[in-house]
Amino acid sequence: MEDSKEKVKNYFLSSEIVFTSEELDSIEYADFGLDNFEVEGLSLIVYENNDRYCAKEMVLLPNQTCPEHLHPDRNGSPGKQETFRCRKGSVYLIVEGKSGDVKAKVPNGKESFYTVKHEILLLPGEQYTIMPNTKHWFQAGAEGAVISEFSSNSDDASDVFTDPNIKRV
C-alpha cells in the first residue's frame, strides 16, 4: 500500500492544483474493504463537507475503478447530487441510462456488481452531473485521472453499493 500511496500523492501533485501540506497529509485511501486498492479503490482530499455542500479532489490510478453505487434519499431529503469535472487524464463515468458499448473494464469476477452500462467519457475540462438515486461507477483511463467533485453534502455511510462485500467507513 505504501507504493500506492506514493503514486497517489504524485498524481495530486502533477495535477497543477495547489495543495497545502495538511491537505496532502489528509489524503483518504478508500479500498472499500476489498483489499484490492489498485483495482477497486479511490483516493480523495476533502476541502469541505458541511450540511449544505461538499468539495473534494479525487485520484484514480491507471484503470482503477470506484465501484458501482448510488446516493439514496436520506431522512426525507434527496440523496447526494454530484458534479464530476475531469482535471487531468481521462475518466469513464458509467451511469444508469441507455445501454451502450462500455470501454471501461469491469474488474475480473465482478460482472454481477456492475449493472449500469451508459458510459460518458470525461476529458480534462469536461464535467457531468449525477442526480440523486442514480447508480454509477467510474474508472480512470490508462493514464489515471484527477477529478474534482462538487456536490451536496456527502454522507459515505448512506451510500448503497451493488457489491455487498463493500464496507465504506
TORMI-99811 format. One record per residue: x, y, z of N, C-alpha, C, O in turn; chain. Coordinates in nm, 3 decimals, padded with zeros to 5 digits, m for minus. Example, Ala and Ser with C-alpha at 12.3 -4.5 7.8 and 13.67 -1.06 7.14 Angstrom:
BEGIN
R      n.xx      n.yy      n.zz     ca.xx     ca.yy     ca.zz      c.xx      c.yy      c.zz      o.xx      o.yy      o.zz   c
R    01.319   m00.569    00.780    01.230   m00.450    00.780    01.320   m00.330    00.780    01.424   m00.332    00.846   A
R    01.285   m00.225    00.708    01.367   m00.106    00.714    01.290    00.003    00.787    01.341    00.114    00.804   A
***
This chain:
BEGIN
R      n.xx      n.yy      n.zz     ca.xx     ca.yy     ca.zz      c.xx      c.yy      c.zz      o.xx      o.yy      o.zz   c
R    00.083   m00.121    00.000    00.000    00.000    00.000    00.086    00.126    00.000    00.046    00.228   m00.055   A
R    00.204    00.121    00.060    00.290    00.239    00.065    00.328    00.286   m00.076    00.334    00.406   m00.103   A
R    00.353    00.191   m00.166    00.384    00.225   m00.305    00.265    00.295   m00.370    00.283    00.394   m00.442   A
R    00.145    00.246   m00.345    00.024    00.307   m00.400    00.005    00.448   m00.345   m00.034    00.539   m00.418   A
R    00.032    00.466   m00.216    00.015    00.598   m00.155    00.109    00.700   m00.220    00.071    00.815   m00.243   A
R    00.231    00.659   m00.249    00.327    00.749   m00.315    00.279    00.783   m00.456    00.291    00.898   m00.498   A
R    00.226    00.686   m00.528    00.173    00.710   m00.663    00.059    00.811   m00.658    00.053    00.905   m00.737   A
R   m00.032    00.790   m00.563   m00.148    00.880   m00.548   m00.102    01.023   m00.520   m00.148    01.117   m00.584   A
R   m00.011    01.037   m00.426    00.038    01.171   m00.391    00.100    01.238   m00.513    00.079    01.358   m00.536   A
R    00.175    01.162   m00.593    00.236    01.218   m00.714    00.131    01.259   m00.816    00.150    01.358   m00.887   A
R    00.019    01.186   m00.826   m00.089    01.228   m00.915   m00.148    01.361   m00.870   m00.169    01.451   m00.951   A
R   m00.175    01.372   m00.739   m00.226    01.500   m00.689   m00.128    01.613   m00.723   m00.169    01.717   m00.773   A
R    00.000    01.593   m00.696    00.100    01.697   m00.721    00.115    01.730   m00.869    00.138    01.846   m00.904   A
R    00.101    01.631   m00.956    00.117    01.655   m01.100   m00.004    01.722   m01.163    00.000    01.761   m01.280   A
R   m00.112    01.737   m01.087   m00.234    01.797   m01.141   m00.223    01.947   m01.160   m00.307    02.008   m01.226   A
R   m00.121    02.008   m01.101   m00.101    02.151   m01.102   m00.204    02.227   m01.018   m00.215    02.349   m01.027   A
R   m00.279    02.153   m00.938   m00.364    02.213   m00.837   m00.275    02.233   m00.714   m00.196    02.145   m00.680   A
R   m00.286    02.346   m00.651   m00.202    02.374   m00.534   m00.269    02.316   m00.410   m00.385    02.344   m00.381   A
R   m00.193    02.234   m00.337   m00.241    02.172   m00.214   m00.152    02.216   m00.098   m00.032    02.235   m00.116   A
R   m00.211    02.231    00.018   m00.131    02.257    00.138   m00.072    02.124    00.185   m00.118    02.017    00.145   A
R    00.030    02.132    00.268    00.089    02.009    00.322   m00.013    01.936    00.409   m00.013    01.813    00.414   A
R   m00.101    02.010    00.477   m00.205    01.947    00.558   m00.302    01.868    00.471   m00.344    01.759    00.508   A
R   m00.337    01.924    00.355   m00.426    01.851    00.265   m00.360    01.724    00.213   m00.424    01.618    00.209   A
R   m00.234    01.732    00.175   m00.163    01.614    00.126   m00.147    01.509    00.236   m00.147    01.389    00.208   A
R   m00.133    01.554    00.360   m00.124    01.460    00.471   m00.258    01.396    00.505   m00.264    01.295    00.574   A
R   m00.367    01.457    00.456   m00.502    01.407    00.489   m00.563    01.322    00.378   m00.683    01.291    00.384   A
R   m00.486    01.283    00.278   m00.542    01.202    00.169   m00.608    01.077    00.226   m00.548    01.005    00.307   A
R   m00.731    01.053    00.184   m00.802    00.932    00.223   m00.784    00.828    00.113   m00.805    00.856   m00.004   A
R   m00.744    00.708    00.152   m00.724    00.598    00.059   m00.834    00.496    00.084   m00.828    00.419    00.180   A
R   m00.935    00.495   m00.002   m01.051    00.408    00.016   m01.032    00.279   m00.064   m01.023    00.281   m00.186   A
R   m01.025    00.168    00.007   m01.018    00.039   m00.063   m01.150   m00.037   m00.052   m01.161   m00.151   m00.098   A
R   m01.250    00.027    00.009   m01.385   m00.027    00.018   m01.390   m00.162    00.090   m01.485   m00.238    00.071   A
R   m01.289   m00.191    00.171   m01.285   m00.317    00.243   m01.255   m00.437    00.156   m01.270   m00.551    00.200   A
R   m01.214   m00.412    00.032   m01.191   m00.522   m00.064   m01.044   m00.566   m00.069   m01.013   m00.670   m00.126   A
R   m00.955   m00.487   m00.011   m00.813   m00.519   m00.007   m00.755   m00.543   m00.147   m00.674   m00.634   m00.168   A
R   m00.799   m00.460   m00.241   m00.754   m00.470   m00.381   m00.747   m00.328   m00.437   m00.800   m00.299   m00.544   A
R   m00.680   m00.239   m00.363   m00.685   m00.095   m00.385   m00.657   m00.051   m00.527   m00.730    00.033   m00.579   A
R   m00.555   m00.104   m00.593   m00.519   m00.055   m00.726   m00.619   m00.098   m00.834   m00.615   m00.048   m00.946   A
R   m00.708   m00.192   m00.801   m00.813   m00.232   m00.895   m00.943   m00.161   m00.861   m01.003   m00.094   m00.946   A
R   m00.988   m00.174   m00.735   m01.110   m00.108   m00.690   m01.074   m00.022   m00.569   m01.061   m00.071   m00.457   A
R   m01.058    00.105   m00.594   m01.020    00.198   m00.489   m01.036    00.341   m00.536   m01.072    00.366   m00.651   A
R   m01.010    00.433   m00.446   m01.026    00.575   m00.475   m00.950    00.653   m00.368   m00.949    00.616   m00.251   A
R   m00.886    00.761   m00.409   m00.817    00.847   m00.314   m00.875    00.987   m00.323   m00.908    01.035   m00.432   A
R   m00.888    01.053   m00.208   m00.952    01.184   m00.212   m00.899    01.278   m00.105   m00.851    01.237    00.001   A
R   m00.909    01.404   m00.139   m00.883    01.514   m00.045   m01.015    01.590   m00.036   m01.067    01.639   m00.136   A
R   m01.067    01.599    00.085   m01.193    01.670    00.107   m01.160    01.811    00.156   m01.099    01.828    00.262   A
R   m01.200    01.911    00.078   m01.179    02.050    00.118   m01.284    02.092    00.221   m01.253    02.154    00.322   A
R   m01.408    02.056    00.191   m01.520    02.100    00.273   m01.633    01.998    00.259   m01.663    01.951    00.149   A
R   m01.695    01.965    00.371   m01.814    01.881    00.370   m01.898    01.925    00.489   m01.870    01.889    00.604   A
R   m02.002    02.003    00.460   m02.088    02.053    00.566   m02.232    02.014    00.537   m02.257    01.933    00.449   A
R   m02.326    02.071    00.608   m02.468    02.035    00.591   m02.521    02.067    00.453   m02.621    02.009    00.411   A
R   m02.458    02.158    00.382   m02.512    02.206    00.254   m02.436    02.158    00.132   m02.498    02.130    00.029   A
R   m02.303    02.149    00.140   m02.226    02.115    00.020   m02.095    02.045    00.055   m02.052    02.041    00.171   A
R   m02.034    01.988   m00.050   m01.908    01.917   m00.035   m01.821    01.949   m00.156   m01.870    01.959   m00.269   A
R   m01.690    01.966   m00.133   m01.594    01.987   m00.241   m01.473    01.899   m00.214   m01.419    01.899   m00.103   A
R   m01.431    01.825   m00.316   m01.317    01.735   m00.298   m01.245    01.714   m00.429   m01.299    01.738   m00.537   A
R   m01.121    01.668   m00.418   m01.042    01.623   m00.533   m01.023    01.473   m00.517   m01.004    01.423   m00.407   A
R   m01.029    01.403   m00.629   m01.014    01.258   m00.627   m00.906    01.216   m00.726   m00.888    01.279   m00.830   A
R   m00.835    01.111   m00.693   m00.739    01.049   m00.784   m00.777    00.904   m00.805   m00.808    00.831   m00.710   A
R   m00.776    00.865   m00.931   m00.785    00.725   m00.968   m00.654    00.690   m01.037   m00.613    00.758   m01.131   A
R   m00.589    00.585   m00.993   m00.468    00.536   m01.059   m00.507    00.477   m01.194   m00.626    00.455   m01.218   A
R   m00.412    00.449   m01.283   m00.446    00.394   m01.415   m00.540    00.273   m01.405   m00.510    00.175   m01.337   A
R   m00.652    00.283   m01.473   m00.755    00.178   m01.482   m00.820    00.144   m01.348   m00.892    00.045   m01.340   A
R   m00.796    00.222   m01.245   m00.857    00.197   m01.114   m01.006    00.233   m01.120   m01.045    00.326   m01.191   A
R   m01.087    00.159   m01.046   m01.232    00.172   m01.051   m01.290    00.205   m00.915   m01.253    00.145   m00.815   A
R   m01.382    00.302   m00.912   m01.466    00.324   m00.796   m01.592    00.242   m00.820   m01.663    00.266   m00.917   A
R   m01.622    00.144   m00.733   m01.732    00.051   m00.758   m01.870    00.117   m00.771   m01.893    00.229   m00.726   A
R   m01.960    00.042   m00.834   m02.096    00.089   m00.857   m02.168    00.114   m00.725   m02.164    00.034   m00.632   A
R   m02.235    00.230   m00.721   m02.310    00.270   m00.602   m02.413    00.375   m00.639   m02.418    00.423   m00.753   A
R   m02.494    00.412   m00.541   m02.587    00.524   m00.556   m02.596    00.597   m00.424   m02.556    00.545   m00.319   A
R   m02.650    00.718   m00.431   m02.667    00.802   m00.313   m02.818    00.820   m00.290   m02.880    00.906   m00.351   A
R   m02.876    00.738   m00.201   m03.022    00.739   m00.182   m03.069    00.859   m00.101   m02.990    00.932   m00.041   A
R   m03.201    00.877   m00.101   m03.261    00.980   m00.016   m03.223    00.951    00.129   m03.207    00.835    00.169   A
R   m03.208    01.059    00.208   m03.167    01.047    00.348   m03.261    01.129    00.436   m03.275    01.250    00.416   A
R   m03.323    01.065    00.530   m03.407    01.136    00.628   m03.504    01.233    00.562   m03.520    01.346    00.608   A
R   m03.567    01.191    00.455   m03.665    01.274    00.386   m03.606    01.377    00.291   m03.680    01.452    00.228   A
R   m03.473    01.382    00.281   m03.407    01.476    00.189   m03.349    01.399    00.071   m03.316    01.281    00.082   A
R   m03.336    01.467   m00.044   m03.278    01.398   m00.159   m03.135    01.351   m00.131   m03.063    01.413   m00.052   A
R   m03.096    01.243   m00.195   m02.959    01.194   m00.184   m02.861    01.292   m00.248   m02.901    01.396   m00.300   A
R   m02.736    01.256   m00.243   m02.630    01.344   m00.293   m02.640    01.361   m00.445   m02.654    01.264   m00.519   A
R   m02.632    01.486   m00.488   m02.617    01.521   m00.630   m02.473    01.565   m00.645   m02.424    01.646   m00.566   A
R   m02.404    01.513   m00.748   m02.262    01.545   m00.761   m02.225    01.577   m00.905   m02.277    01.517   m00.999   A
R   m02.134    01.672   m00.919   m02.078    01.705   m01.049   m01.932    01.665   m01.047   m01.855    01.708   m00.961   A
R   m01.894    01.583   m01.144   m01.755    01.542   m01.162   m01.695    01.627   m01.273   m01.755    01.641   m01.380   A
R   m01.578    01.682   m01.249   m01.505    01.758   m01.351   m01.367    01.698   m01.363   m01.291    01.694   m01.266   A
R   m01.334    01.649   m01.482   m01.203    01.590   m01.506   m01.099    01.700   m01.514   m01.115    01.796   m01.590   A
R   m00.994    01.687   m01.437   m00.886    01.785   m01.434   m00.763    01.737   m01.512   m00.693    01.817   m01.574   A
R   m00.738    01.607   m01.507   m00.620    01.550   m01.572   m00.650    01.404   m01.606   m00.719    01.335   m01.532   A
R   m00.597    01.358   m01.719   m00.619    01.220   m01.761   m00.756    01.204   m01.824   m00.807    01.296   m01.888   A
R   m00.814    01.089   m01.804   m00.949    01.064   m01.854   m01.021    00.974   m01.756   m00.960    00.893   m01.687   A
R   m01.153    00.989   m01.752   m01.234    00.907   m01.663   m01.359    00.862   m01.738   m01.428    00.941   m01.803   A
R   m01.386    00.732   m01.727   m01.509    00.675   m01.780   m01.610    00.677   m01.667   m01.590    00.615   m01.563   A
R   m01.720    00.749   m01.688   m01.828    00.758   m01.591   m01.943    00.676   m01.647   m01.994    00.705   m01.756   A
R   m01.984    00.573   m01.575   m02.090    00.484   m01.623   m02.209    00.502   m01.531   m02.200    00.484   m01.409   A
R   m02.323    00.538   m01.591   m02.444    00.572   m01.516   m02.563    00.495   m01.569   m02.555    00.430   m01.673   A
R   m02.673    00.504   m01.497   m02.798    00.448   m01.546   m02.837    00.523   m01.673   m02.807    00.641   m01.688   A
R   m02.904    00.453   m01.762   m02.949    00.515   m01.886   m02.936    00.417   m02.000   m02.927    00.296   m01.980   A
R   m02.936    00.471   m02.119   m02.928    00.390   m02.240   m02.801    00.305   m02.236   m02.691    00.358   m02.219   A
R   m02.817    00.175   m02.251   m02.700    00.086   m02.253   m02.626    00.104   m02.384   m02.684    00.134   m02.488   A
R   m02.496    00.086   m02.376   m02.416    00.101   m02.496   m02.285    00.026   m02.481   m02.267   m00.054   m02.389   A
R   m02.195    00.053   m02.573   m02.063   m00.008   m02.572   m01.980    00.058   m02.462   m01.950    00.177   m02.470   A
R   m01.944   m00.018   m02.362   m01.867    00.034   m02.250   m01.720   m00.002   m02.268   m01.684   m00.119   m02.276   A
R   m01.636    00.101   m02.274   m01.492    00.079   m02.289   m01.424    00.051   m02.155   m01.320   m00.014   m02.151   A
R   m01.482    00.100   m02.045   m01.429    00.069   m01.913   m01.438   m00.081   m01.891   m01.532   m00.147   m01.938   A
R   m01.341   m00.134   m01.820   m01.335   m00.278   m01.796   m01.380   m00.310   m01.654   m01.325   m00.259   m01.557   A
R   m01.482   m00.394   m01.645   m01.529   m00.439   m01.514   m01.421   m00.527   m01.452   m01.367   m00.615   m01.520   A
R   m01.388   m00.506   m01.325   m01.288   m00.591   m01.260   m01.326   m00.740   m01.271   m01.443   m00.776   m01.263   A
R   m01.225   m00.823   m01.289   m01.247   m00.967   m01.308   m01.333   m01.028   m01.198   m01.309   m01.005   m01.079   A
R   m01.432   m01.105   m01.240   m01.519   m01.175   m01.147   m01.624   m01.088   m01.081   m01.696   m01.135   m00.993   A
R   m01.634   m00.962   m01.122   m01.726   m00.868   m01.056   m01.843   m00.826   m01.146   m01.913   m00.730   m01.115   A
R   m01.864   m00.897   m01.255   m01.964   m00.857   m01.354   m02.102   m00.834   m01.293   m02.174   m00.743   m01.335   A
R   m02.141   m00.917   m01.196   m02.276   m00.904   m01.139   m02.291   m00.779   m01.051   m02.402   m00.743   m01.015   A
R   m02.179   m00.714   m01.016   m02.184   m00.596   m00.931   m02.171   m00.466   m01.009   m02.169   m00.357   m00.951   A
R   m02.164   m00.476   m01.141   m02.155   m00.358   m01.229   m02.268   m00.370   m01.330   m02.252   m00.432   m01.435   A
R   m02.381   m00.310   m01.297   m02.504   m00.335   m01.371   m02.543   m00.226   m01.469   m02.620   m00.251   m01.562   A
R   m02.491   m00.103   m01.451   m02.531    00.006   m01.540   m02.430    00.016   m01.654   m02.312   m00.014   m01.637   A
R   m02.478    00.060   m01.773   m02.397    00.050   m01.894   m02.401    00.174   m01.983   m02.372    00.164   m02.103   A
R   m02.436    00.289   m01.929   m02.436    00.412   m02.010   m02.307    00.488   m01.977   m02.293    00.543   m01.867   A
R   m02.214    00.492   m02.072   m02.081    00.546   m02.046   m02.064    00.688   m02.101   m02.104    00.718   m02.214   A
R   m02.005    00.772   m02.019   m01.968    00.908   m02.058   m01.818    00.921   m02.036   m01.769    00.897   m01.925   A
R   m01.744    00.957   m02.139   m01.601    00.978   m02.127   m01.575    01.124   m02.095   m01.617    01.212   m02.169   A
R   m01.507    01.149   m01.985   m01.471    01.284   m01.947   m01.322    01.305   m01.967   m01.239    01.228   m01.918   A
R   m01.290    01.409   m02.041   m01.152    01.451   m02.064   m01.128    01.581   m01.988   m01.225    01.642   m01.942   A
R   m01.004    01.625   m01.973   m00.978    01.746   m01.895   m01.067    01.864   m01.937   m01.077    01.898   m02.055   A
R   m01.131    01.925   m01.838   m01.220    02.039   m01.861   m01.365    02.000   m01.882   m01.451    02.087   m01.885   A
R   m01.393    01.872   m01.898   m01.532    01.827   m01.917   m01.591    01.783   m01.784   m01.520    01.736   m01.695   A
R   m01.722    01.800   m01.773   m01.789    01.764   m01.648   m01.925    01.703   m01.675   m01.981    01.716   m01.784   A
R   m01.976    01.634   m01.573   m02.107    01.569   m01.583   m02.169    01.569   m01.444   m02.099    01.548   m01.344   A
R   m02.300    01.593   m01.437   m02.371    01.594   m01.309   m02.454    01.467   m01.295   m02.531    01.430   m01.384   A
R   m02.437    01.401   m01.181   m02.510    01.278   m01.147   m02.619    01.316   m01.049   m02.593    01.372   m00.943   A
R   m02.741    01.284   m01.084   m02.855    01.317   m00.999   m02.866    01.217   m00.883   m02.813    01.106   m00.893   A
R   m02.933    01.254   m00.774   m02.951    01.162   m00.661   m03.018    01.031   m00.707   m03.090    01.028   m00.806   A
R   m02.991    00.924   m00.633   m03.052    00.792   m00.659   m03.015    00.733   m00.794   m03.088    00.649   m00.846   A
R   m02.904    00.775   m00.853   m02.860    00.724   m00.982   m02.742    00.630   m00.961   m02.637    00.672   m00.912   A
R   m02.758    00.504   m00.999   m02.645    00.411   m00.990   m02.535    00.459   m01.084   m02.562    00.502   m01.196   A
R   m02.410    00.450   m01.036   m02.297    00.490   m01.119   m02.169    00.426   m01.067   m02.159    00.384   m00.952   A
R   m02.071    00.420   m01.155   m01.935    00.379   m01.120   m01.842    00.452   m01.215   m01.886    00.501   m01.319   A
R   m01.716    00.460   m01.179   m01.625    00.532   m01.267   m01.487    00.468   m01.261   m01.448    00.405   m01.163   A
R   m01.414    00.489   m01.372   m01.285    00.425   m01.389   m01.192    00.518   m01.466   m01.233    00.583   m01.562   A
R   m01.067    00.524   m01.421   m00.968    00.605   m01.492   m00.926    00.536   m01.621   m00.933    00.413   m01.633   A
R   m00.883    00.617   m01.716   m00.821    00.563   m01.835   m00.681    00.513   m01.801   m00.641    00.513   m01.685   A
R   m00.609    00.471   m01.903   m00.477    00.410   m01.885   m00.376    00.505   m01.821   m00.276    00.459   m01.765   A
R   m00.400    00.637   m01.829   m00.306    00.735   m01.772   m00.346    00.781   m01.632   m00.278    00.867   m01.575   A
R   m00.453    00.727   m01.577   m00.503    00.771   m01.447   m00.587    00.897   m01.463   m00.605    00.946   m01.574   A
R   m00.637    00.949   m01.352   m00.724    01.066   m01.359   m00.723    01.144   m01.227   m00.709    01.088   m01.118   A
R   m00.738    01.275   m01.241   m00.764    01.363   m01.129   m00.900    01.426   m01.157   m00.922    01.482   m01.264   A
R   m00.991    01.416   m01.059   m01.129    01.458   m01.078   m01.171    01.547   m00.961   m01.147    01.513   m00.845   A
R   m01.233    01.659   m00.992   m01.293    01.742   m00.888   m01.438    01.700   m00.872   m01.506    01.670   m00.970   A
R   m01.483    01.697   m00.749   m01.624    01.669   m00.722   m01.682    01.786   m00.645   m01.628    01.828   m00.543   A
R   m01.794    01.837   m00.695   m01.872    01.940   m00.629   m02.009    01.877   m00.606   m02.072    01.830   m00.701   A
R   m02.055    01.875   m00.482   m02.179    01.802   m00.456   m02.254    01.861   m00.339   m02.206    01.949   m00.267   A
R   m02.376    01.808   m00.322   m02.444    01.833   m00.197   m02.370    01.754   m00.089   m02.278    01.679   m00.120   A
R   m02.410    01.769    00.033   m02.344    01.705    00.147   m02.313    01.558    00.119   m02.396    01.486    00.062   A
R   m02.195    01.514    00.159   m02.151    01.376    00.140   m02.165    01.300    00.271   m02.117    01.344    00.375   A
R   m02.231    01.186    00.263   m02.252    01.100    00.379   m02.221    00.957    00.337   m02.310    00.882    00.297   A
R   m02.093    00.920    00.347   m02.048    00.789    00.299   m02.129    00.673    00.357   m02.153    00.573    00.289   A
R   m02.171    00.686    00.482   m02.243    00.577    00.548   m02.377    00.547    00.481   m02.429    00.436    00.496   A
R   m02.434    00.643    00.409   m02.564    00.619    00.346   m02.552    00.569    00.201   m02.652    00.533    00.140   A
R   m02.430    00.567    00.146   m02.412    00.518    00.009   m02.452    00.370    00.002   m02.427    00.293    00.095   A
R   m02.513    00.332   m00.109   m02.553    00.193   m00.130   m02.472    00.137   m00.246   m02.484    00.184   m00.359   A
R   m02.390    00.037   m00.216   m02.307   m00.028   m00.317   m02.374   m00.154   m00.367   m02.441   m00.224   m00.291   A
R   m02.356   m00.183   m00.496   m02.412   m00.304   m00.555   m02.343   m00.428   m00.499   m02.408   m00.531   m00.478   A
R   m02.213   m00.419   m00.475   m02.135   m00.531   m00.420   m02.157   m00.535   m00.269   m02.116   m00.443   m00.198   A
R   m02.221   m00.641   m00.217   m02.249   m00.649   m00.073   m02.123   m00.667    00.013   m02.131   m00.656    00.135   A
R   m02.008   m00.694   m00.049   m01.884   m00.712    00.025   m01.816   m00.580    00.059   m01.720   m00.578    00.135   A
R   m01.865   m00.470    00.003   m01.802   m00.339    00.024   m01.838   m00.284    00.161   m01.953   m00.289    00.205   A
R   m01.735   m00.232    00.226   m01.751   m00.164    00.354   m01.691   m00.025    00.338   m01.572   m00.012    00.310   A
R   m01.773    00.076    00.354   m01.725    00.216    00.342   m01.740    00.279    00.479   m01.851    00.303    00.526   A
R   m01.629    00.307    00.543   m01.631    00.363    00.677   m01.602    00.511    00.669   m01.599    00.579    00.772   A
***
